Amino acid sequence: MARIYLSSTYIDLREHREAVYKTLRRLGHEVFGMEDYAAADQLSLKLALDEVASCDAFVSIVAWRYGYIPERDDSSGLSITDMEYRHALRLNKPCFVFLLDPTAPWPPSMIDEGGRIKAFREELAATRVVGFFKDLNDLAVQVATAISTWMMQQTPEPAVKPASRASSKGKPGRETRLSRPRRRRSSEWRRGRASATR
């Protein structure tokens, strides 16, 4: 089974994360995410990026919050969720992106007013094949289907068994044809031995 990293903002998508987490666990996958860390600080960011590097597949769930932006020396101004996604891209991880459907109802208190989340969503929709979900059950089904399909594509096809060399009666097969010279040589050897005896 696969080792999967689950990325999203937390407060607004807590129940959605739990639904996806349980579904993937039932399928036998290892699932990791911010639940495995403490506060959103520099230490947990490093741990998160390390987990992204070690995962087999990356799942990103995005609603209408851009997320926490940690203080960094590089002044990138990116949220942890955004950094996780870009780190997975740099490492060529299989990325599965799911966006909250624009028509789905959502609490106004969980919608960022700034343009960062809008730009992030537009970038994801323009550069990735994304799934749009309306609720947590819809999301869990879509994620499970995507991961299962991907897993099947990773499984090598079984080796093709060689065709049987057995032949039917009256239709000599390969073994029969190969055995004829041996029978002729054997008969000639017996005739030669008989002549010598005489």
GIGI-V268492 format. One line per field, one symbol per residue. phi: phi as a letter, one per 30 degrees, with the letter a starting at -180 (. if undefined). burial: # if it has 16 or more other ideal C-beta (glycine too) atoms within 10 Angstrom, else .. Layout:
phi = ???
burial = ???
This chain:
phi = .ccccccadcedbeddddddeddddddjddbbadddbdddbddddddddddedcdcbbcccbcbcdjdcddbddhdicdddddeddddddchddcccbcdeedddadedccdddddddddddddddcbdcccccaddddeddddddddddddddddddddddddcdbddibecdddddddeddddddddddddddddd
burial = .#.#######.##..##.###.##..#.#.####..#..#...##..##.##..###############........########.##....#########..........#...##..##..#.....##.#..#.###.###.##...#...............................................
